[in-house]
């Protein structure tokens, strides 16, 4: 499988997610997940997977289902 390197836009979005994560205290998973989902939808349309959202937010995929069903 060919894996493409991340684009500058993806790198910048990941950096923003990390900055947000560093600024939040406990109980922030819903905010991180929402911000990651918004970034990914802006980049890739509404077809981002839960795994991509969780990775971008820096949380486990299980938290998506805990907070958003």
N, CA, C and O atoms as a Tripos MOL2 file, in Angstrom:
@<TRIPOS>MOLECULE
protein
  276   275    69     0     0
PROTEIN
NO_CHARGES

@<TRIPOS>ATOM
      1 N           0.8400   -1.1690    0.0000 N.3       1 UNK1
      2 CA          0.0000    0.0000    0.0000 C.3       1 UNK1
      3 C           0.8890    1.2370    0.0000 C.2       1 UNK1
      4 O           1.8470    1.3300    0.7680 O.2       1 UNK1
      5 N           0.5610    2.1760   -0.8640 N.am      2 UNK2
      6 CA          1.2860    3.4320   -0.9750 C.3       2 UNK2
      7 C           0.7140    4.4310    0.0220 C.2       2 UNK2
      8 O          -0.4890    4.6930    0.0310 O.2       2 UNK2
      9 N           1.5690    4.9760    0.8470 N.am      3 UNK3
     10 CA          1.1360    5.9620    1.8440 C.3       3 UNK3
     11 C           1.7390    7.3020    1.4610 C.2       3 UNK3
     12 O           2.9560    7.4440    1.3470 O.2       3 UNK3
     13 N           0.8750    8.2690    1.2690 N.am      4 UNK4
     14 CA          1.3270    9.6090    0.8940 C.3       4 UNK4
     15 C           1.7200   10.3860    2.1460 C.2       4 UNK4
     16 O           1.0830   10.2440    3.1900 O.2       4 UNK4
     17 N           2.7640   11.2050    2.0490 N.am      5 UNK5
     18 CA          3.1190   12.0450    3.1940 C.3       5 UNK5
     19 C           2.0090   13.0700    3.4350 C.2       5 UNK5
     20 O           1.2780   13.4230    2.5090 O.2       5 UNK5
     21 N           1.8840   13.5390    4.6590 N.am      6 UNK6
     22 CA          0.8230   14.5060    4.9530 C.3       6 UNK6
     23 C           1.0560   15.8200    4.2100 C.2       6 UNK6
     24 O           2.1930   16.2330    3.9810 O.2       6 UNK6
     25 N          -0.0320   16.4510    3.8490 N.am      7 UNK7
     26 CA          0.0530   17.7580    3.2060 C.3       7 UNK7
     27 C           0.3410   18.8200    4.2630 C.2       7 UNK7
     28 O           0.2050   18.5660    5.4600 O.2       7 UNK7
     29 N           0.7340   19.9990    3.8210 N.am      8 UNK8
     30 CA          0.9800   21.0970    4.7650 C.3       8 UNK8
     31 C          -0.2940   21.4070    5.5400 C.2       8 UNK8
     32 O          -0.2400   21.6930    6.7370 O.2       8 UNK8
     33 N          -1.4360   21.3520    4.8670 N.am      9 UNK9
     34 CA         -2.7080   21.6190    5.5340 C.3       9 UNK9
     35 C          -2.9600   20.6090    6.6570 C.2       9 UNK9
     36 O          -3.4030   20.9850    7.7420 O.2       9 UNK9
     37 N          -2.6790   19.3340    6.3970 N.am     10 UNK10
     38 CA         -2.8650   18.3000    7.4190 C.3      10 UNK10
     39 C          -1.8960   18.4960    8.5760 C.2      10 UNK10
     40 O          -2.2710   18.3370    9.7380 O.2      10 UNK10
     41 N          -0.6530   18.8400    8.2630 N.am     11 UNK11
     42 CA          0.3430   19.0800    9.3160 C.3      11 UNK11
     43 C          -0.0770   20.2660   10.1780 C.2      11 UNK11
     44 O           0.0230   20.2170   11.4040 O.2      11 UNK11
     45 N          -0.5490   21.3410    9.5260 N.am     12 UNK12
     46 CA         -0.9930   22.5210   10.2700 C.3      12 UNK12
     47 C          -2.2000   22.2050   11.1470 C.2      12 UNK12
     48 O          -2.2720   22.6510   12.2920 O.2      12 UNK12
     49 N          -3.1460   21.4370   10.6130 N.am     13 UNK13
     50 CA         -4.3300   21.0710   11.3930 C.3      13 UNK13
     51 C          -3.9450   20.2080   12.5840 C.2      13 UNK13
     52 O          -4.4960   20.3610   13.6740 O.2      13 UNK13
     53 N          -2.9970   19.3020   12.3730 N.am     14 UNK14
     54 CA         -2.5430   18.4550   13.4800 C.3      14 UNK14
     55 C          -1.8660   19.3090   14.5530 C.2      14 UNK14
     56 O          -2.0690   19.0950   15.7480 O.2      14 UNK14
     57 N          -1.0650   20.2750   14.1150 N.am     15 UNK15
     58 CA         -0.3970   21.1600   15.0760 C.3      15 UNK15
     59 C          -1.4240   21.9530   15.8810 C.2      15 UNK15
     60 O          -1.2670   22.1250   17.0890 O.2      15 UNK15
     61 N          -2.4850   22.4400   15.2090 N.am     16 UNK16
     62 CA         -3.5460   23.1700   15.9300 C.3      16 UNK16
     63 C          -4.2270   22.2560   16.9450 C.2      16 UNK16
     64 O          -4.5380   22.6820   18.0570 O.2      16 UNK16
     65 N          -4.4580   21.0100   16.5650 N.am     17 UNK17
     66 CA         -5.1010   20.0630   17.4840 C.3      17 UNK17
     67 C          -4.2150   19.8160   18.7000 C.2      17 UNK17
     68 O          -4.7070   19.7360   19.8250 O.2      17 UNK17
     69 N          -2.9250   19.6960   18.4770 N.am     18 UNK18
     70 CA         -2.0050   19.4810   19.5880 C.3      18 UNK18
     71 C          -1.9640   20.7070   20.5110 C.2      18 UNK18
     72 O          -1.9070   20.5670   21.7320 O.2      18 UNK18
     73 N          -1.9920   21.8940   19.9250 N.am     19 UNK19
     74 CA         -2.0130   23.1140   20.7280 C.3      19 UNK19
     75 C          -3.2880   23.1930   21.5680 C.2      19 UNK19
     76 O          -3.2540   23.5620   22.7420 O.2      19 UNK19
     77 N          -4.4180   22.8370   20.9410 N.am     20 UNK20
     78 CA         -5.6840   22.8330   21.6900 C.3      20 UNK20
     79 C          -5.6180   21.8160   22.8140 C.2      20 UNK20
     80 O          -6.0480   22.0990   23.9320 O.2      20 UNK20
     81 N          -5.0860   20.6390   22.5330 N.am     21 UNK21
     82 CA         -5.0090   19.5850   23.5420 C.3      21 UNK21
     83 C          -4.1320   20.0160   24.7110 C.2      21 UNK21
     84 O          -4.4370   19.7080   25.8630 O.2      21 UNK21
     85 N          -3.0580   20.7190   24.4250 N.am     22 UNK22
     86 CA         -2.1580   21.1710   25.4900 C.3      22 UNK22
     87 C          -2.8270   22.2240   26.3660 C.2      22 UNK22
     88 O          -2.4800   22.3610   27.5390 O.2      22 UNK22
     89 N          -3.7810   22.9710   25.8090 N.am     23 UNK23
     90 CA         -4.4300   24.0360   26.5600 C.3      23 UNK23
     91 C          -5.6270   23.5890   27.3730 C.2      23 UNK23
     92 O          -6.0880   24.3250   28.2450 O.2      23 UNK23
     93 N          -6.1370   22.4000   27.1070 N.am     24 UNK24
     94 CA         -7.3180   21.9220   27.8110 C.3      24 UNK24
     95 C          -6.9310   21.1030   29.0240 C.2      24 UNK24
     96 O          -5.8880   20.4500   29.0460 O.2      24 UNK24
     97 N          -7.7800   21.1470   30.0270 N.am     25 UNK25
     98 CA         -7.6030   20.2940   31.1990 C.3      25 UNK25
     99 C          -8.5390   19.1100   31.0710 C.2      25 UNK25
    100 O          -9.1470   18.9240   30.0170 O.2      25 UNK25
    101 N          -8.6740   18.2960   32.1250 N.am     26 UNK26
    102 CA         -9.5170   17.1150   32.0870 C.3      26 UNK26
    103 C         -10.9310   17.4170   31.6320 C.2      26 UNK26
    104 O         -11.4270   18.5340   31.7790 O.2      26 UNK26
    105 N         -11.5760   16.3880   31.0680 N.am     27 UNK27
    106 CA        -12.9370   16.5460   30.6020 C.3      27 UNK27
    107 C         -13.0350   17.2230   29.2490 C.2      27 UNK27
    108 O         -14.1050   17.7070   28.8780 O.2      27 UNK27
    109 N         -11.9520   17.2660   28.5120 N.am     28 UNK28
    110 CA        -11.9490   17.9980   27.2600 C.3      28 UNK28
    111 C         -12.1400   17.1090   26.0300 C.2      28 UNK28
    112 O         -12.1550   17.6220   24.9110 O.2      28 UNK28
    113 N         -12.2830   15.8190   26.2010 N.am     29 UNK29
    114 CA        -12.3860   14.9220   25.0490 C.3      29 UNK29
    115 C         -13.4880   15.3450   24.0810 C.2      29 UNK29
    116 O         -13.2400   15.3460   22.8750 O.2      29 UNK29
    117 N         -14.6840   15.7030   24.5330 N.am     30 UNK30
    118 CA        -15.7080   16.1290   23.5700 C.3      30 UNK30
    119 C         -15.2770   17.3480   22.7500 C.2      30 UNK30
    120 O         -15.5500   17.4140   21.5510 O.2      30 UNK30
    121 N         -14.6110   18.3000   23.3810 N.am     31 UNK31
    122 CA        -14.1470   19.4810   22.6600 C.3      31 UNK31
    123 C         -13.0730   19.1230   21.6560 C.2      31 UNK31
    124 O         -13.0860   19.6140   20.5280 O.2      31 UNK31
    125 N         -12.1330   18.2630   22.0580 N.am     32 UNK32
    126 CA        -11.0700   17.8300   21.1560 C.3      32 UNK32
    127 C         -11.6410   17.0690   19.9670 C.2      32 UNK32
    128 O         -11.2210   17.2800   18.8290 O.2      32 UNK32
    129 N         -12.6010   16.1790   20.2320 N.am     33 UNK33
    130 CA        -13.2010   15.3860   19.1580 C.3      33 UNK33
    131 C         -13.9610   16.2780   18.1840 C.2      33 UNK33
    132 O         -13.8690   16.0960   16.9700 O.2      33 UNK33
    133 N         -14.7060   17.2320   18.7090 N.am     34 UNK34
    134 CA        -15.4580   18.1270   17.8450 C.3      34 UNK34
    135 C         -14.5240   18.9720   16.9750 C.2      34 UNK34
    136 O         -14.7620   19.1340   15.7780 O.2      34 UNK34
    137 N         -13.4730   19.5040   17.5750 N.am     35 UNK35
    138 CA        -12.5200   20.3180   16.8160 C.3      35 UNK35
    139 C         -11.8330   19.4850   15.7360 C.2      35 UNK35
    140 O         -11.6460   19.9550   14.6140 O.2      35 UNK35
    141 N         -11.4580   18.2540   16.0710 N.am     36 UNK36
    142 CA        -10.8140   17.3740   15.0920 C.3      36 UNK36
    143 C         -11.7690   17.0390   13.9570 C.2      36 UNK36
    144 O         -11.3730   17.0320   12.7920 O.2      36 UNK36
    145 N         -13.0260   16.7620   14.2900 N.am     37 UNK37
    146 CA        -14.0250   16.4450   13.2650 C.3      37 UNK37
    147 C         -14.2470   17.6490   12.3530 C.2      37 UNK37
    148 O         -14.3740   17.4880   11.1390 O.2      37 UNK37
    149 N         -14.2940   18.8410   12.9200 N.am     38 UNK38
    150 CA        -14.4790   20.0450   12.1080 C.3      38 UNK38
    151 C         -13.3020   20.2480   11.1580 C.2      38 UNK38
    152 O         -13.4950   20.5580    9.9820 O.2      38 UNK38
    153 N         -12.0790   20.0720   11.6680 N.am     39 UNK39
    154 CA        -10.8960   20.2210   10.8220 C.3      39 UNK39
    155 C         -10.9050   19.2050    9.6860 C.2      39 UNK39
    156 O         -10.6580   19.5550    8.5320 O.2      39 UNK39
    157 N         -11.1910   17.9430   10.0170 N.am     40 UNK40
    158 CA        -11.1710   16.8980    8.9980 C.3      40 UNK40
    159 C         -12.2910   17.0810    7.9780 C.2      40 UNK40
    160 O         -12.0830   16.8310    6.7910 O.2      40 UNK40
    161 N         -13.4550   17.5040    8.4090 N.am     41 UNK41
    162 CA        -14.5500   17.7490    7.4600 C.3      41 UNK41
    163 C         -14.1970   18.9000    6.5230 C.2      41 UNK41
    164 O         -14.5390   18.8670    5.3410 O.2      41 UNK41
    165 N         -13.5170   19.9090    7.0430 N.am     42 UNK42
    166 CA        -13.0930   21.0250    6.1940 C.3      42 UNK42
    167 C         -12.0660   20.5650    5.1690 C.2      42 UNK42
    168 O         -12.0610   21.0430    4.0350 O.2      42 UNK42
    169 N         -11.1910   19.6330    5.5660 N.am     43 UNK43
    170 CA        -10.1510   19.1380    4.6700 C.3      43 UNK43
    171 C         -10.6640   18.1030    3.6810 C.2      43 UNK43
    172 O         -10.3320   18.1570    2.4970 O.2      43 UNK43
    173 N         -11.4740   17.1570    4.1590 N.am     44 UNK44
    174 CA        -11.8140   15.9800    3.3640 C.3      44 UNK44
    175 C         -13.2930   15.8040    3.0960 C.2      44 UNK44
    176 O         -13.6940   14.8020    2.5050 O.2      44 UNK44
    177 N         -14.1050   16.7420    3.5110 N.am     45 UNK45
    178 CA        -15.5400   16.5700    3.3610 C.3      45 UNK45
    179 C         -16.0780   15.7320    4.5050 C.2      45 UNK45
    180 O         -15.3600   15.4700    5.4700 O.2      45 UNK45
    181 N         -17.3150   15.3120    4.4150 N.am     46 UNK46
    182 CA        -17.9560   14.6140    5.5360 C.3      46 UNK46
    183 C         -17.5850   13.1370    5.6430 C.2      46 UNK46
    184 O         -18.2590   12.3800    6.3410 O.2      46 UNK46
    185 N         -16.5310   12.7260    4.9650 N.am     47 UNK47
    186 CA        -16.2050   11.3000    4.9180 C.3      47 UNK47
    187 C         -15.0170   10.9000    5.7890 C.2      47 UNK47
    188 O         -14.4560    9.8210    5.5960 O.2      47 UNK47
    189 N         -14.6280   11.7300    6.7280 N.am     48 UNK48
    190 CA        -13.5550   11.3720    7.6520 C.3      48 UNK48
    191 C         -14.0220   10.2060    8.5220 C.2      48 UNK48
    192 O         -15.1810   10.1610    8.9350 O.2      48 UNK48
    193 N         -13.1330    9.2820    8.7950 N.am     49 UNK49
    194 CA        -13.5090    8.1310    9.6140 C.3      49 UNK49
    195 C         -13.3240    8.4470   11.0870 C.2      49 UNK49
    196 O         -12.6390    9.4020   11.4530 O.2      49 UNK49
    197 N         -13.9410    7.6350   11.9180 N.am     50 UNK50
    198 CA        -13.7980    7.8340   13.3650 C.3      50 UNK50
    199 C         -12.3440    7.6710   13.7870 C.2      50 UNK50
    200 O         -11.8880    8.3530   14.7050 O.2      50 UNK50
    201 N         -11.6130    6.7770   13.1300 N.am     51 UNK51
    202 CA        -10.2080    6.5740   13.4830 C.3      51 UNK51
    203 C          -9.3950    7.8390   13.1980 C.2      51 UNK51
    204 O          -8.5330    8.2140   13.9920 O.2      51 UNK51
    205 N          -9.6660    8.4920   12.0750 N.am     52 UNK52
    206 CA         -8.9480    9.7230   11.7420 C.3      52 UNK52
    207 C          -9.2860   10.8360   12.7280 C.2      52 UNK52
    208 O          -8.4080   11.5960   13.1360 O.2      52 UNK52
    209 N         -10.5360   10.9300   13.1030 N.am     53 UNK53
    210 CA        -10.9580   11.9660   14.0490 C.3      53 UNK53
    211 C         -10.2870   11.7410   15.4020 C.2      53 UNK53
    212 O          -9.7540   12.6790   15.9950 O.2      53 UNK53
    213 N         -10.3110   10.5070   15.8870 N.am     54 UNK54
    214 CA         -9.6900   10.2000   17.1770 C.3      54 UNK54
    215 C          -8.1900   10.4700   17.1440 C.2      54 UNK54
    216 O          -7.6340   11.0270   18.0900 O.2      54 UNK54
    217 N          -7.5380   10.0750   16.0530 N.am     55 UNK55
    218 CA         -6.0930   10.3080   15.9370 C.3      55 UNK55
    219 C          -5.7810   11.7980   15.9450 C.2      55 UNK55
    220 O          -4.8560   12.2330   16.6300 O.2      55 UNK55
    221 N          -6.5410   12.5800   15.1930 N.am     56 UNK56
    222 CA         -6.3180   14.0210   15.1300 C.3      56 UNK56
    223 C          -6.5440   14.6630   16.4880 C.2      56 UNK56
    224 O          -5.8320   15.5950   16.8620 O.2      56 UNK56
    225 N          -7.5440   14.1660   17.2380 N.am     57 UNK57
    226 CA         -7.8560   14.7230   18.5580 C.3      57 UNK57
    227 C          -6.8730   14.2540   19.6230 C.2      57 UNK57
    228 O          -6.7780   14.8510   20.6960 O.2      57 UNK57
    229 N          -6.1400   13.1800   19.3230 N.am     58 UNK58
    230 CA         -5.1920   12.6570   20.3070 C.3      58 UNK58
    231 C          -5.8710   11.8820   21.4220 C.2      58 UNK58
    232 O          -5.3660   11.8290   22.5440 O.2      58 UNK58
    233 N          -7.0240   11.2750   21.1140 N.am     59 UNK59
    234 CA         -7.7550   10.4750   22.1000 C.3      59 UNK59
    235 C          -8.0690    9.1120   21.4910 C.2      59 UNK59
    236 O          -7.8430    8.8930   20.3000 O.2      59 UNK59
    237 N          -8.5880    8.2020   22.3040 N.am     60 UNK60
    238 CA         -8.9310    6.8810   21.7850 C.3      60 UNK60
    239 C         -10.2380    6.9470   20.9980 C.2      60 UNK60
    240 O         -11.1030    7.7810   21.2650 O.2      60 UNK60
    241 N         -10.3600    6.0520   20.0260 N.am     61 UNK61
    242 CA        -11.5560    5.9960   19.1950 C.3      61 UNK61
    243 C         -12.8010    5.6820   20.0260 C.2      61 UNK61
    244 O         -13.9000    6.1210   19.6860 O.2      61 UNK61
    245 N         -12.6380    4.9360   21.0980 N.am     62 UNK62
    246 CA        -13.7640    4.5960   21.9650 C.3      62 UNK62
    247 C         -14.4530    5.8300   22.5440 C.2      62 UNK62
    248 O         -15.6590    5.8090   22.7880 O.2      62 UNK62
    249 N         -13.6950    6.9030   22.7650 N.am     63 UNK63
    250 CA        -14.2900    8.1100   23.3320 C.3      63 UNK63
    251 C         -15.3170    8.7350   22.3920 C.2      63 UNK63
    252 O         -16.2630    9.3750   22.8520 O.2      63 UNK63
    253 N         -15.1470    8.5590   21.0930 N.am     64 UNK64
    254 CA        -16.1330    9.0940   20.1540 C.3      64 UNK64
    255 C         -17.5000    8.4840   20.4610 C.2      64 UNK64
    256 O         -18.5040    9.1920   20.5420 O.2      64 UNK64
    257 N         -17.5240    7.1810   20.6270 N.am     65 UNK65
    258 CA        -18.7830    6.4960   20.8570 C.3      65 UNK65
    259 C         -19.3210    6.7470   22.2650 C.2      65 UNK65
    260 O         -20.5310    6.7100   22.4890 O.2      65 UNK65
    261 N         -18.4210    7.0020   23.2050 N.am     66 UNK66
    262 CA        -18.8750    7.3190   24.5580 C.3      66 UNK66
    263 C         -19.6100    8.6600   24.5720 C.2      66 UNK66
    264 O         -20.6510    8.7930   25.2150 O.2      66 UNK66
    265 N         -19.0740    9.6420   23.8690 N.am     67 UNK67
    266 CA        -19.6700   10.9740   23.9000 C.3      67 UNK67
    267 C         -20.6990   11.2230   22.8080 C.2      67 UNK67
    268 O         -21.6060   12.0350   22.9890 O.2      67 UNK67
    269 N         -20.5710   10.5380   21.6780 N.am     68 UNK68
    270 CA        -21.4370   10.8560   20.5430 C.3      68 UNK68
    271 C         -22.2080    9.6690   19.9960 C.2      68 UNK68
    272 O         -22.8800    9.7920   18.9720 O.2      68 UNK68
    273 N         -22.1270    8.5200   20.6560 N.am     69 UNK69
    274 CA        -22.8990    7.3550   20.2210 C.3      69 UNK69
    275 C         -22.4610    6.8840   18.9370 C.2      69 UNK69
    276 O         -23.0040    5.9080   18.4190 O.2      69 UNK69
@<TRIPOS>BOND
     1     1     2 1
     2     2     3 1
     3     3     4 2
     4     3     5 am
     5     5     6 1
     6     6     7 1
     7     7     8 2
     8     7     9 am
     9     9    10 1
    10    10    11 1
    11    11    12 2
    12    11    13 am
    13    13    14 1
    14    14    15 1
    15    15    16 2
    16    15    17 am
    17    17    18 1
    18    18    19 1
    19    19    20 2
    20    19    21 am
    21    21    22 1
    22    22    23 1
    23    23    24 2
    24    23    25 am
    25    25    26 1
    26    26    27 1
    27    27    28 2
    28    27    29 am
    29    29    30 1
    30    30    31 1
    31    31    32 2
    32    31    33 am
    33    33    34 1
    34    34    35 1
    35    35    36 2
    36    35    37 am
    37    37    38 1
    38    38    39 1
    39    39    40 2
    40    39    41 am
    41    41    42 1
    42    42    43 1
    43    43    44 2
    44    43    45 am
    45    45    46 1
    46    46    47 1
    47    47    48 2
    48    47    49 am
    49    49    50 1
    50    50    51 1
    51    51    52 2
    52    51    53 am
    53    53    54 1
    54    54    55 1
    55    55    56 2
    56    55    57 am
    57    57    58 1
    58    58    59 1
    59    59    60 2
    60    59    61 am
    61    61    62 1
    62    62    63 1
    63    63    64 2
    64    63    65 am
    65    65    66 1
    66    66    67 1
    67    67    68 2
    68    67    69 am
    69    69    70 1
    70    70    71 1
    71    71    72 2
    72    71    73 am
    73    73    74 1
    74    74    75 1
    75    75    76 2
    76    75    77 am
    77    77    78 1
    78    78    79 1
    79    79    80 2
    80    79    81 am
    81    81    82 1
    82    82    83 1
    83    83    84 2
    84    83    85 am
    85    85    86 1
    86    86    87 1
    87    87    88 2
    88    87    89 am
    89    89    90 1
    90    90    91 1
    91    91    92 2
    92    91    93 am
    93    93    94 1
    94    94    95 1
    95    95    96 2
    96    95    97 am
    97    97    98 1
    98    98    99 1
    99    99   100 2
   100    99   101 am
   101   101   102 1
   102   102   103 1
   103   103   104 2
   104   103   105 am
   105   105   106 1
   106   106   107 1
   107   107   108 2
   108   107   109 am
   109   109   110 1
   110   110   111 1
   111   111   112 2
   112   111   113 am
   113   113   114 1
   114   114   115 1
   115   115   116 2
   116   115   117 am
   117   117   118 1
   118   118   119 1
   119   119   120 2
   120   119   121 am
   121   121   122 1
   122   122   123 1
   123   123   124 2
   124   123   125 am
   125   125   126 1
   126   126   127 1
   127   127   128 2
   128   127   129 am
   129   129   130 1
   130   130   131 1
   131   131   132 2
   132   131   133 am
   133   133   134 1
   134   134   135 1
   135   135   136 2
   136   135   137 am
   137   137   138 1
   138   138   139 1
   139   139   140 2
   140   139   141 am
   141   141   142 1
   142   142   143 1
   143   143   144 2
   144   143   145 am
   145   145   146 1
   146   146   147 1
   147   147   148 2
   148   147   149 am
   149   149   150 1
   150   150   151 1
   151   151   152 2
   152   151   153 am
   153   153   154 1
   154   154   155 1
   155   155   156 2
   156   155   157 am
   157   157   158 1
   158   158   159 1
   159   159   160 2
   160   159   161 am
   161   161   162 1
   162   162   163 1
   163   163   164 2
   164   163   165 am
   165   165   166 1
   166   166   167 1
   167   167   168 2
   168   167   169 am
   169   169   170 1
   170   170   171 1
   171   171   172 2
   172   171   173 am
   173   173   174 1
   174   174   175 1
   175   175   176 2
   176   175   177 am
   177   177   178 1
   178   178   179 1
   179   179   180 2
   180   179   181 am
   181   181   182 1
   182   182   183 1
   183   183   184 2
   184   183   185 am
   185   185   186 1
   186   186   187 1
   187   187   188 2
   188   187   189 am
   189   189   190 1
   190   190   191 1
   191   191   192 2
   192   191   193 am
   193   193   194 1
   194   194   195 1
   195   195   196 2
   196   195   197 am
   197   197   198 1
   198   198   199 1
   199   199   200 2
   200   199   201 am
   201   201   202 1
   202   202   203 1
   203   203   204 2
   204   203   205 am
   205   205   206 1
   206   206   207 1
   207   207   208 2
   208   207   209 am
   209   209   210 1
   210   210   211 1
   211   211   212 2
   212   211   213 am
   213   213   214 1
   214   214   215 1
   215   215   216 2
   216   215   217 am
   217   217   218 1
   218   218   219 1
   219   219   220 2
   220   219   221 am
   221   221   222 1
   222   222   223 1
   223   223   224 2
   224   223   225 am
   225   225   226 1
   226   226   227 1
   227   227   228 2
   228   227   229 am
   229   229   230 1
   230   230   231 1
   231   231   232 2
   232   231   233 am
   233   233   234 1
   234   234   235 1
   235   235   236 2
   236   235   237 am
   237   237   238 1
   238   238   239 1
   239   239   240 2
   240   239   241 am
   241   241   242 1
   242   242   243 1
   243   243   244 2
   244   243   245 am
   245   245   246 1
   246   246   247 1
   247   247   248 2
   248   247   249 am
   249   249   250 1
   250   250   251 1
   251   251   252 2
   252   251   253 am
   253   253   254 1
   254   254   255 1
   255   255   256 2
   256   255   257 am
   257   257   258 1
   258   258   259 1
   259   259   260 2
   260   259   261 am
   261   261   262 1
   262   262   263 1
   263   263   264 2
   264   263   265 am
   265   265   266 1
   266   266   267 1
   267   267   268 2
   268   267   269 am
   269   269   270 1
   270   270   271 1
   271   271   272 2
   272   271   273 am
   273   273   274 1
   274   274   275 1
   275   275   276 2
@<TRIPOS>SUBSTRUCTURE
     1 UNK1         2 RESIDUE 1 A UNK
     2 UNK2         6 RESIDUE 1 A UNK
     3 UNK3        10 RESIDUE 1 A UNK
     4 UNK4        14 RESIDUE 1 A UNK
     5 UNK5        18 RESIDUE 1 A UNK
     6 UNK6        22 RESIDUE 1 A UNK
     7 UNK7        26 RESIDUE 1 A UNK
     8 UNK8        30 RESIDUE 1 A UNK
     9 UNK9        34 RESIDUE 1 A UNK
    10 UNK10       38 RESIDUE 1 A UNK
    11 UNK11       42 RESIDUE 1 A UNK
    12 UNK12       46 RESIDUE 1 A UNK
    13 UNK13       50 RESIDUE 1 A UNK
    14 UNK14       54 RESIDUE 1 A UNK
    15 UNK15       58 RESIDUE 1 A UNK
    16 UNK16       62 RESIDUE 1 A UNK
    17 UNK17       66 RESIDUE 1 A UNK
    18 UNK18       70 RESIDUE 1 A UNK
    19 UNK19       74 RESIDUE 1 A UNK
    20 UNK20       78 RESIDUE 1 A UNK
    21 UNK21       82 RESIDUE 1 A UNK
    22 UNK22       86 RESIDUE 1 A UNK
    23 UNK23       90 RESIDUE 1 A UNK
    24 UNK24       94 RESIDUE 1 A UNK
    25 UNK25       98 RESIDUE 1 A UNK
    26 UNK26      102 RESIDUE 1 A UNK
    27 UNK27      106 RESIDUE 1 A UNK
    28 UNK28      110 RESIDUE 1 A UNK
    29 UNK29      114 RESIDUE 1 A UNK
    30 UNK30      118 RESIDUE 1 A UNK
    31 UNK31      122 RESIDUE 1 A UNK
    32 UNK32      126 RESIDUE 1 A UNK
    33 UNK33      130 RESIDUE 1 A UNK
    34 UNK34      134 RESIDUE 1 A UNK
    35 UNK35      138 RESIDUE 1 A UNK
    36 UNK36      142 RESIDUE 1 A UNK
    37 UNK37      146 RESIDUE 1 A UNK
    38 UNK38      150 RESIDUE 1 A UNK
    39 UNK39      154 RESIDUE 1 A UNK
    40 UNK40      158 RESIDUE 1 A UNK
    41 UNK41      162 RESIDUE 1 A UNK
    42 UNK42      166 RESIDUE 1 A UNK
    43 UNK43      170 RESIDUE 1 A UNK
    44 UNK44      174 RESIDUE 1 A UNK
    45 UNK45      178 RESIDUE 1 A UNK
    46 UNK46      182 RESIDUE 1 A UNK
    47 UNK47      186 RESIDUE 1 A UNK
    48 UNK48      190 RESIDUE 1 A UNK
    49 UNK49      194 RESIDUE 1 A UNK
    50 UNK50      198 RESIDUE 1 A UNK
    51 UNK51      202 RESIDUE 1 A UNK
    52 UNK52      206 RESIDUE 1 A UNK
    53 UNK53      210 RESIDUE 1 A UNK
    54 UNK54      214 RESIDUE 1 A UNK
    55 UNK55      218 RESIDUE 1 A UNK
    56 UNK56      222 RESIDUE 1 A UNK
    57 UNK57      226 RESIDUE 1 A UNK
    58 UNK58      230 RESIDUE 1 A UNK
    59 UNK59      234 RESIDUE 1 A UNK
    60 UNK60      238 RESIDUE 1 A UNK
    61 UNK61      242 RESIDUE 1 A UNK
    62 UNK62      246 RESIDUE 1 A UNK
    63 UNK63      250 RESIDUE 1 A UNK
    64 UNK64      254 RESIDUE 1 A UNK
    65 UNK65      258 RESIDUE 1 A UNK
    66 UNK66      262 RESIDUE 1 A UNK
    67 UNK67      266 RESIDUE 1 A UNK
    68 UNK68      270 RESIDUE 1 A UNK
    69 UNK69      274 RESIDUE 1 A UNK
